[in-house]
Amino acid sequence: MRPSLTLFFTFLYFFANGQEIKGNIANHEKSEMDMVLMLFGMDYPISIGSVDKKGQFTANLENISLDQIPEENRSMSIGPLYFNFHFNCNSPEDFGGNAEKLAARQDYVRLTEKGDWSGTVFLVSDEGIKSWLEDPGYINAVKGSFYEVMYVDEDISLNVTCKSSVYAADDEEVETEYSFDIELKKGFNWVEYTILEVHETDPNIRASFPSKVTITNMRDPSKMMWIGKYY
């Protein structure tokens, strides 16, 4: 399938009821598609809802069964919690007894049509964040939020701030701060990353990157834009 440069984005309306989000994808104007997660491989998509021809969608993370996922696929995709967030602390010790608890991270929502992967959806508060997520080495980060999905095997409460570091140049290492204040329930969860500060770099060396980030449960889905690419 050849990539298309067509983008669609959402900001007409959203509301949440528990783990459910409803909204409208502007400029969809395509056939009905399934919204799926592919944490356990393309052969085992997990449906979380659908989008109709007019772009209206419902996505729900509640009551998802993993009975159809072979144990081999689950074990390959699930790993320690400390290594499954978009931003990681320097040491698993920062997470204490939660570090080795099992989790799996899904970066983007996928769209499928008749079983074929037809699009990828980015959940962001600003279109500039979508560009940065696609190419963080060359596109500057901007302040705002982006959203992912995380699966955990058990309820987990995480409240910790850790220091990490990112190389800005050959001889410069920049300290970063990641603050986790999140309640993960057994199953699937919406996770919100809020970029509070961006470290500006020499663009000839690398793009600017987030230096202070909070990681929480999804706070306000009305701020979300759903931006996607079709294939």
C-alpha positions, 0 to 999 in steps of 0.5 A: 500500500502506498502512503498518502499525504492526506491528513485528517484531524479532529476537534469538533467535539469530544466527551468521555464516560469512563474509558469511552471517547466520542468525537468526529474526525473532520474530513474523513469522507471515507468508508467505515473503518475499525479503530484498533490497537496492535500491541500484540502484532498485526495478526491480532488487532484489538478493536476499540471502536469504529469511525463512520463515513461522516467521521463520527467515532466511538473509542472505548477501552473498557471490557476488552478481552485478550482471550484471542491473543496467543500466550506467545504473542502476549509474552513477547509484547508485555514487559516491565512498566519502567520501560513502557512509557514514552519517557523513561527514568534513568533507573528502574529503581525510580519506580520502586516496587512497580518497576517490574510490573507488566505493561504494554504500550500502544503509541497510536490508534490504527484504522483498518478496512476489511482487515487491511491497515488503512490509516494511523491516528495520532492523538495530540493537542497540537498538530506540531506535536504530531510532526515531532512524534513522527520525526523527533530527530529533525522536528522541534518539540512543542508544548502541549499534550499527546496521548497513548494507550497502556495495558497493565496486568494489575492495578498500579498507582504511580506517583514519582518524579525522576531525573533523566538525561538527553544528549543535545550535542557531543559534549552536552548532556541535558537533564530532563524531569519526568513526573508520573502521577497516574492510576493505571487500572488492570486492562487498558488505560488512556495515558496523557503526556504533557510537555511543559518545557522544551530544551532548545538546541542547535538545529544543525545538530538535533531538534529541540526536545521535551525537558519537563513532562508530566505523565497522568491519566487523560484529563480533558479529552476535549483538548484532543485532536485526532490526526491521521494518515491514510495508506 
